[in-house]
Amino acid sequence: MITTLTDTTASAVEKKMMEMRETFGATTIGRVLTLIIVATGEDVDGPVEAAVHASHEHPARVIVVDTEPDADSSGLDAEVRVGRDAGAGEIVILRARGEILYSLDTLIMPLLLPDAPIVTWWPDGAPSSPVHDVLGSMSQRRITDAASCEDPLATLKRLRRGYASGDSDLAWSRLTNWRGLVASVFEIPPATTPSSIRVVGRQEDPSVVLMAAWLEQALGLDVEITAPGAGEADGPGVLGVHLTRGDGTISLVRTPGKNGDEDAIVMNLPGDESGQHVTMPRRSLNELLAEELRRLDPDEVYGEVLAHAFSGIEDAAVYAGGKPDPQDRVLADADAVAEAAAEDAAGHLAAALAETGTAHLVVTGGSVGTRAAAALPKALQAAVKKPADIEGLHVWWGDERFVDPESEDRNERQVRESLLVPLQEAGMPEKNVHPMPSPADGVSREEGAAWYGQQLDLAGGDQPFRTRGRAFFDVLWLGMGPDGHVASLFPEHPDQRETGASAVGVDDSPKPPAERISLTWPVLNSARHVGFLVAGKDKAEAAARAHGQIDPWITPASAVRGLESTVWYLDEAAAKDL
């Protein structure tokens, strides 16, 4: 049975689901897990069908989150399926639109099965770091599918940088039968290590890349990837594996098939060219999902192969490298610094609004940052060509003190009246203001950081934050402490080593208050224009060091650069040691 609810709430959905179970005599006793499907594309039916098939092997409560972030209004519609329409489980399809997307975790919480594992699956999109996603952080298993993304290899690279135990990808699941077959023929006597290995498939196919990396890691050999030749099968996935040994070559090649039914592998062994056929159809989405749900323990081999396939970034200095050298603007005092920064930022933001209709600004705290924020509305009003353009402006924060929302320590509180109110009066929607969470939101510091990272991903930042040479923010303002810290990334502080997440919860800050949330190195380095707002003689020594070698561990301020420009706005006192 299927029931539809419009303009509803999560609690109303839960109540309706209980009523339907009672009506049909269904129970949740046999449910072994909760499967959350985050449907970011247009196809919801495909993943739901796969979940229904998988439920016969793994009875589950399936929660599908179908998002519409650009909707004019906010609200929640739902579809509840129980009985034969839901396979051996129950299905809830949540169609969330507008601002409700900013609280997906609270939307999901009432619907989770108690004391059951949680699996989150992104069928057609992948967050930059699944474990740091709000829904991923509550899951024991996190499943992505790089092959369904716009740039599969770039997606795998981002997943490698944000990898955590419990992550998996369907590109790896598609190799299960291939890996079993290769392992079995490898043992055919005489079982000797091959001298060369060749994998046949498309260079950009994630399964092909992972197959080559698995063989390289297991056998310590360089593996060649070649495109299929004339007369060979073509299409996605691994199409052949050739292992050359001293006694000849073991060849495993997928048959071209008829009408696309490539359901067999032709196996030729040294001394036996008869071409044995091994039945191995391409695996369906249903089979892949069922396999992933079959084992909820971490797939450590996948993590090792992913790390072998793509090099990680151990030194945060890499994020700032290869960009234009910083420029200095030395001004008379802090007020002049604020005015100059506001004027330049307004020009960059106006250009972005005119070009794309959207602009993203990151503001900072501190006395100079607060003055610059106060000067920005007037400067922006003079810079924009059409007043309506202001509707596309978004405001973010580089860091925030994890304190009460009305505390004077809050960066957001300091600019509320001087920046946010004037911008909203000029036409910027309230939903375009993205403050970091506080304890009043009912989340921990770590949960707040994960939530903020998710908001950045939803706004489109997931790819730029994990792909060097791309920018998401148009203007990013940073202050600097006398110790050289930026945002809430402090010298020699362990929290600054977090690069997999977009935001990190900082504990034991050297500067009070002790608890904070901060953007991380890859995110801070994803801006077109970076402005450092620095005033005071106590900043002079740190400013001089920050102008030297990029060294995030000792001098964090040296390790943030804009893709197009980096400008240090300094008063004369702060610039005296340059």
WOWODA-V374178 format. One record per pair of residues at least 6 apart in sequence whose ideal C-beta (glycine too) atoms are under 6 Angstrom apart, sorted by the first residue. I is the first residue (numbers start at 0). J is the second residue. Records with the same first field share a line. If there is no record, write none. Layout:
# WOWODA-V374178
I->J, J
This chain:
# WOWODA-V374178
0->81, 82
1->80, 84
2->79
3->78
4->77
5->76
6->74
7->75, 77
9->106, 109
10->109
12->77
13->109, 110
15->79
16->79
19->81
23->81, 82
25->81
29->58
30->58, 59, 60, 112
31->57, 58
32->59, 115, 116, 118
33->60, 111, 112, 115, 117
34->50, 59, 61, 118
35->62, 119, 134
36->46, 63, 120
37->64, 121
38->63, 65
39->123, 124
40->123
43->65
46->122
49->284, 285, 288
50->61
51->86
52->285
53->288, 289, 292
54->86, 87, 88
55->86, 87
56->289
57->292
58->87, 88
59->88
60->88, 89, 112
61->88, 90
62->91, 110
63->92
64->93
65->94
66->95, 100
67->96
68->100
70->96, 97
72->97
73->97, 98, 99
74->96
75->95, 99
76->94
77->93
78->92
79->91
80->90
81->89
91->110
98->430
103->133
104->133
116->139, 295
117->137, 138
118->138, 140
119->134, 135, 138, 141
120->142
121->143
122->144
123->147
125->143, 154
126->132, 456, 461
127->157, 161, 456, 461, 464, 465
128->161, 499, 500
129->135, 141, 166
130->163
131->449, 452, 500
132->453
133->449, 450, 453
135->141
136->449
139->295
140->165, 295
141->165, 166
142->167, 291
143->168
144->169
145->151, 154, 155, 168, 170, 205
146->170, 205
148->154
151->205
152->203
153->466
155->205
156->309
157->465
159->305, 309
160->465, 499
161->499
162->302, 305
164->297
165->297
167->298, 301
169->287
170->205, 206, 209
171->209, 301
172->287, 290
173->206, 236
174->206, 210
176->279
177->237
181->240
184->249
191->244, 245
193->242, 243, 244
194->243
195->243
196->214, 220, 222, 242
197->223, 225, 241
198->210, 211, 222, 224, 240
199->225, 227, 238, 239
200->207, 237, 238
202->224
204->235
206->236, 237
207->237
208->308
209->304
210->237
211->222, 224
212->304, 307, 308
213->304
214->222
215->222
216->304, 307
227->233, 238
232->238, 253, 255, 261
238->253
239->252
240->251
241->248, 250
242->249
246->269
247->269
249->268
250->267
251->264, 266
252->265
253->261, 264
254->261, 263, 265
262->280
263->276, 278
264->277, 279
265->274
266->275, 277
267->274
315->520, 551, 558
316->549, 551, 558
318->520, 521, 524
319->524, 549, 558, 560
322->560
325->565, 567
326->566
327->567
328->339, 566, 568
329->569, 574
330->336, 339, 570
332->570
333->367, 534, 570
336->367, 532, 534, 568, 570
337->367, 370, 371, 374
338->374
339->568
340->371, 530, 532, 568
341->371, 374, 375, 378
342->378
344->474
345->378, 379, 382
346->382
347->473, 474, 528
348->358, 473, 474
349->382, 383
351->358, 473
352->358, 388, 391
353->384
356->391
357->391
358->392, 473
359->393, 472, 473
360->394, 474
361->395, 397, 472, 475
362->372, 476
363->397, 476, 477, 478
364->410
365->478
367->532, 534
368->478, 532
369->413
371->532
372->414, 417, 418
373->417
376->421, 422
389->425, 426, 427
390->426
392->427
393->431
394->432
395->433
396->410, 435
397->486, 518
398->486, 487, 515, 517
399->410, 435, 516
400->408, 409, 512, 515
401->444, 514, 515, 516
402->408, 512
404->437, 439
408->512
411->434
419->432
433->454
435->451, 516
436->442, 447, 450
444->504, 514
445->504
447->516
448->502, 503, 504, 516
451->502
452->500, 501, 502
455->501
460->471
463->469, 470, 471, 525
464->501, 521, 522, 525
470->525, 526, 527, 562
471->525
472->526
473->527
474->528
475->526, 529
476->530, 532
477->485, 531
478->532
479->485, 533, 556
481->537, 538, 541
482->490
483->490, 541, 545, 554, 555, 556
484->555
485->555, 556, 559
486->517, 518
487->505, 515, 517
488->495, 517, 555
489->509
490->553
494->503, 505
497->503, 519
498->519, 520, 521
500->519
501->522
502->516, 518
503->517, 519
504->516
505->515, 517
507->513
508->515
523->559
524->559
526->561
527->561, 562, 563
528->561, 563, 564
529->559, 561, 565
530->566
531->567
532->568
533->542, 569, 573
534->570, 573
535->572, 573
536->572
538->573
539->573, 575, 576
542->573
543->576, 577
544->554
545->554, 556, 557
549->557, 558
550->557
551->558
